[in-house]
Amino acid sequence: MDKHIPRRRFGQHFLTDQAVIAEIVAAIHPLAEDAMVEIGPGLEALTAPLAALLRHLEVIEIDRDIAARLRGAYPPDRVSVHEGDVLEFDFSALPAKLRVVGNLPYNISTPLLFHLARYADRIRDMHFMLQKEVVERMVARPGGADYGRLSVTLQYRFDMELLFGVGPGAFSPPPQVDSAVVRMVPRPRAQLTAASLPALEQVVRRAFAQRRKTLRNSLAGLLAAEDYAALGIAPGLRAQNLAVADFVAIGNYLAEKQRLPPGFD
């Protein structure tokens, strides 16, 4: 079989370190009956051990050469190959209680996480290799420099944990950044108290648009002094000082007062 040359446009960095691969598989802890999909299987670093443990594995691969290799390597009753762009993939077509795994292309990781959040009701858990800086932003707590829109948006929908870091030497070719493995588990629906998800997302986007601005300035025109008093939130705070629940409260307050600007719903 011809050697595959990594394609820069797909952000291909293939995991090769066997110890890291074993650690990731152990963290996932796949059981034979699990419904699982792997994003970006590449040269089978995770595909091979997962397929050996599962009755059936779904994979999504944009590189047609790799997709063809996978179809030749595994019978369709063991591994189903979906060829195409994962950002356009309809995850509702796969079984519920889905487990999602992958060494994600770093150039699409943030939009992909937002795409997957739409299907959280159907997902049991997700384990991803990502750029370490992105994972640190995902799990950041209020008050820190890494805490921002990505933190709030994902923490509203998922409980997340940085499991372990991975150095560039674990890949071929080595990326220029450190990586990390993150576990994401959808939060129970009873804990999702946003009255309007678009309102929450817009409030978060606007609040973090200029991080140095206080809420009084970043949310000007939406909230007045009496509104901050009713919410119990100081207008002199900056977005990074607010907990996820505070953003939910602001969005719900604006929805209740029917004060949402165009595009919020």
Secondary structure, DSSP 8 states (H G I E B T S, - for coil): -------GGGT--EE--HHHHHHHHHHH---TT--EEEE--TTTTTHHHHHHH-S-EEEEE--HHHHHHHHHHS-TTTEEEEES-GGG--GGGS-SSEEEEEE--GGGHHHHHHHHHTTGGGEEEEEEEEEHHHHHHHH--TTSTT-SHHHHHHHHHEEEEEEEEE-GGGEES--SS-EEEEEEEE--GGG---S-HHHHHHHHHHHHTTTTSBHHHHTTTT--HHHHHHHT--TTSBGGGS-HHHHHHHHHHHHHTT---TT--
